[in-house]
Amino acid sequence: MDSLLNSCVDTCGSMCAVSADDSRGYEAACYSAGSTSADVSTDSMTTTSLPDKIESLLSDLMSRAETGSFEVLNYVLAVLAFLAATALALGFAYSTRYGKRKRQSVLNDPVNEFMGSGMLSMINLDQLKGIGRWDDRLTQLLKRWGDFVAMGNHPLYIILLSLMLVVCCSSGLARLEVETDSLKLWVTEGSTVFQERTRFNEMLGPVDRLERLVLVAKDGGAVTRPSYLKEAIRLQQVVANEVTSNSVMLSEICVKDAENSPCQVNAVTQYFQNNMEHFEVYETYGLVGKHLTNCANAPERADAAVCSELQAQLNASGSSLPTSMSDCPCVSSFGMPMSELQEYLGGFTLDDNSIDTSTYLEQATTLFSTAMVMNHQDETKNADAIAWERSFIARMEEEAKDNALYDIYYAAETSADDEFAAASNLDIVFKAGTAAFLFMFVYVVIGLNHWKVDRRFFHSSKIGVGFMGVSCILMAVGGTLGILAWTGAKLQIVTLVVLPLVTLAIGTGNIFLILHAVDLKQEELKMEQRSLFVGLEDNDFGIHEITCVLLCEAVGHIGPSMILTAMCECCIVAFAAYSAMPAAQWLAGSLVLGLAASFTLQMTLLLAIVALDKRRELSGTYDVICCKRASFARRPCLSEDETTTTTQNSSFPGSAFSMPDLNLMKRCVTGYVHVLLKKVSKVLVLLVFGACSLVAIVAIETMDRGLSPTSFIPTDSYLHSYYRAVDENDLSRKEFPVYFVVEAGYGNNRKNFNDLANDAATQSKFCSSKEICDDLSIPNILNALAAHGDRNVAYFKDDVVGSWLDDFWGFVKPDSECCRVDPKNDYAYSPLRPEESSAEYILERASVAPSCLNDASDALSVPQESFMSLVSMFSTAATGPLCTYAAGTRYHGQLSIDNGPIPAMSSRATVTMNGTGYGNDVTAFAYKVLSTTEASSTISGSQEGAVTAYSQAQYIAKWISDETGVDVWVYSPAYVYLDQFYSIRRSAYVVVGLGLAVVLVLQCVALGSYGYGIAVTFIAALTVVQVAGLMMPMGVPLNSLSIVSLSIAVTFSVGFSSHFARLFAKARTITDDSGYAPTGDACVKKVLTKLLASWTLGVALSKFVAIAALALVATPVFEPAGNCFFRTLMAAAVCSWLNGAVLLPVVLSVAVDATEGRVRDVKPTNEEGGEYSRESPLSSYHNAPLTK
């Protein structure tokens, strides 16, 4: 290696370049060296001007890499915000100056004798004029349905039929299987990237399996101290020699150049060949640091300086060097130089890319060791490797417990699949889900009841109904999973964990709304016909009739809003299946089924249970213990006067409400409404919400894309510690291999590439070191991008891009020691011994084994009959000091013969000259580059840099195909996970946009007004913007799962907005004698008084409880993805409540009052002013009193 070379210009291949004055210089590549002569200098090689087309490509890549500018958008938003704030200020000033005369709304008049001043009127909105044809028809249909459910024995029949259907669907759970292949959560088998992965694995073989150790010094010092290096070597020897499974050792499954060669293990300790004997020699004479420094500066050479010093000390002591380290080598035990220090050392801050070697050695607190293991397309052939990897994990777990010097982190190729399979344990999911449902049941029971501990409590309590309401949702989830299981599909862990709790979060609110509607109608009926409830416990017919009335009116009151909301929810979530990620697709599809099933059971089974419970309550029996009647239930019949007096102040247990007494929640609602409707409050609400929305839009502009690779790994897995250690310490963690594949028969490519033997026109497209090579050959293009392209433009690491054809020519040249054949063995290939480099060995081998080719000129024009045998020799030859051209492990997995990978070293057949070798045709080959991902993080989940690198690589492959005429496609193992993020922003726009469009259409049709539909849609859109703006501060990047969460955020918003808008629209149908409708403030006051309490307790808080349960359930199973749902959905619940309970009332109030155009004076009227039709629910139902 120290002998003088005249020049290797024009013949250097892709490994080295030597200037014409014979000074040794190792360059990154021999780019454009083909046209150079002996007078080419090193400087000229590095300053050669790039072809114009390469410059154009770099310009295109730079423009693509630049993030979109939002300056214009931000300017427009600023102008609009200023105009809106100005208009708001002017409107406030005008209203303050000229709006002091306020008209008195008919809704605020004190009308009934029992109502004191300041109390709201109890106008029955259901008896007012309808808001639209669709709403009127639907209301009538639902009233009939409520009557049908409550009539006679219908509740029992409905319960029986519902349970039978649930049992049939849920029986599919017996066939339930869980998907344990984590890859199927990320990509569909029909996707392009998955098919490319399959094709790559079949042609070139799967990428090698990686077994990795991360050793972090416990004291925070440098790992290059002798004691730490010695411990690192010991641990690696333990892995190599002591870790076994069924007698299989690492040497039997690892990647190596030859059958008897050492395994390919990349570590800085390879400067000592991972040999404890070598290290102890240096340690004994205090030369560890010096040898380490010399090797780090020149890893491809022997350490002559230390060797001379060491030899002198050995001679003085009368000792000698071991024969295996006669020249103090720096190359690894498997013959390759360890030249990438950033891959072997880490643990310090890398301020720039030009950091020197001494800094690595002095500051590195982390040492990385990576063993390469053979990977097979046939999974059955990987069984020994998988078993060994599990033994490796078990042994490293033991070593990590009591190691005095290192914190040890470890991972194997099978780790992610094994840990994912552990997370997919149905027992864990079942226990966590059961706990969550019990938690929700407790909340529902607490929330449904007015807790006043006395003897009447268990008479009017709703414990049984609450339990059955939650059970209905549980049955809906079980039926949904059963239906999916009946199809034979394997269910994914994300679906099993998220589906029950999201269904619970959305469906629980309906329990509260239904029961509140029933109680509200009972309250109204008691006010109008109080005598009906006296002595009712003995009147079975009256009980049945009143139950029918209550259920009929309650379903007509809340049913249309529930149906509208359910339709919106199902449509919105269904659009989330547009995502490219199977986990999100399955979750969205199952959520649609779950929500539909939950709503169906609530409108059938739950209504029937409510009817039976109401009968129980009216008959005076206890809750839960239905066979026991309350002792206070029987009352003597009162006279009419006594009835009037008594029932007016009745605390009859059949009603959950006592109207003359405002409880604490009602007082809070009244006070809140009073404050909200003040002009100053309205202005502040509009300003604050507007400002928050603008800030959210700005935050969305910087939203990253990605999903942590640890998303579906159990929280207590050792992999979380490993990834955290890598993310914090590995300087090369943001690099991954990318292969530009040239495949025979792909696109317009020829059927094979055998003409590379002697066809100069074909060769020129795939070489870089000869005069015949095109400036725009594939390796020249890639080398130019790696050498001259900025890391944030081409996203390529500045490194040599290997050109197998150039190295093949160097391999077969007669003046090289690489290719020799044994005439005594039918001219079979005579392999080099990597450990030998002496002159005696060279002479001995040359005397018995002639060169493969006789003439150096034959290298460019290899005889066709010899080509395949020479390619086979080249592809499996071991690299070493005497032959750096051999493919060996350098081009492992980059050459394909007969559409299959090159056979493994340990199983290769003997290759003879002019024989067929490993096949008849070269059918594919790949050029490997390292892609950089500067803006990515394993822990945070942001993969913005990797996604941009993926996009750039796709563009480069297309550009190469267009310019060279050779169709190229690009592949990386990471692309399987990155593909979904390539178009994730478009997917988000489509999903959210379609969801909002559906909301707009359905709301406009249902509410009979574009204004109300636009208002509900606006609030939903604002909720999505606010939640999306909060995602980055919460550490949630944009991905398919977060898109599902945004869709759920829309459903949360629509849930309240739809109910509020419908009741607001009904309140606006009231007119006084002058034909004027009530003011917006009066309508808001009316609706919020009736709706806010039940919605806050029953819908909003239940969502918080369910989402908290989601966090408790998901965290033991998979923390990152669970946090993605938990944080996003919690933000969605908060934003939807604030927008619905604060912003929407203000917007509707301001919009209604502003559109009137002027302030009108209205004469006070009484309750009959305008001749309202205020028939009681009873008369509207039967037009007759209820008497037996």
Secondary structure, 3 states (H helix, E strand, C coil): CCCCCCCCCCCCCCCCCCCCCCCCCCCCCCCCHHHCCCCCCHHHHHCCCCCHHHHHHHHHHHHHHCCCCCHHHHHHHHHHHHHHHHHHHHHHHHHHHHCCCCCCCHHHCCCCCCCCCCCCCCCCHHHCCCCCHHHHHHHHHHHHHHHHHHCCCHHHHHHHHHHHHHHHHHHHHHHCCECCCCHHHHCCCCCHHHHHHHHHHHHHCCCCEEEEEEEEECCCCCCCCHHHHHHHHHHHHHHHHHCCECCECHHHCECCCCCCCCCCEECHHHHHCCCHHHHHHHHHCCCHHHHHHHHHHCCCCECHHHHHHHHHHHHHHCCCCCHHHCCCECCCCCCCCCCCHHHHEECCCCCCCCCCHHHHHHHCCEEEEEEEECCCCCHHHHHHHHHHHHHHHHHHHHHHHHCCCEEEEEECCCHHHHHHHHHCCHHHHHHHHHHHHHHHHHHHHHHHCCCCCCCCHHHHCCHHHHHHHHHHHHHHHHHHHHHHHHCCCCECHHHHHHHHHHHHHHHHHHHHHHHHHHHHHHHHHHHHCHHHHCCHHHCHHHHHHHHHHHHHHHHHHHHHHHHHHHHHHHHHHHHHHHCCCHHHHHHHHHHHHHHHHHHHHHHHHHHHHHHHHHHHHHHCECCCCCCCECCCCCCCCCCHHHHHHHHHCCCCCCCCCCCCCCCHHHHHHHHHHHHHCCHHHHHHHHHHHHHHHHHHHHHHHCCCECCCCCCCCCCCCHHHHHHHHHHHHCCCCCEEEEEEEEECCCCCCCCCCHHHHCCHHHHCCCCCCCCCCCCCCHHHHHHHHHHHCCCCCCCECCCCCCCHHHHHHHHHCCCCCCCEEEHHHCCEECCCCCCCCCHHHHHHHHHHCCECCCCHHHHCCCCHHHHHHHHHHHHHCCCECCECCCCCCCCCCCEEECCEECCCHHHCCCCECCCCCCCCCEEEEEEEEEEECCCECCCCCCEHHHHHHHHHHHHHHHHHHHHHCCCEEEECCCHHHHHHHHCHHHHHHHHHHHHHHHHHHHHHHHHCCHHHHHHHHHHHHHHHHHHHHHHCCCCCCECHHHHHHHHHHHHHHHHHHHHHHHHHHHHCCCCCCCCCCCCHHHHHHHHHHHHHHHHHHHHHHHHHHHHHHHHHHHHHHCHHHHHHHHHHHHHHHHHHHHHHHHHHHHHHHHHHHHHHCCCCCCCCCCCCCCCCCCCCHHHHHHCCCCCC
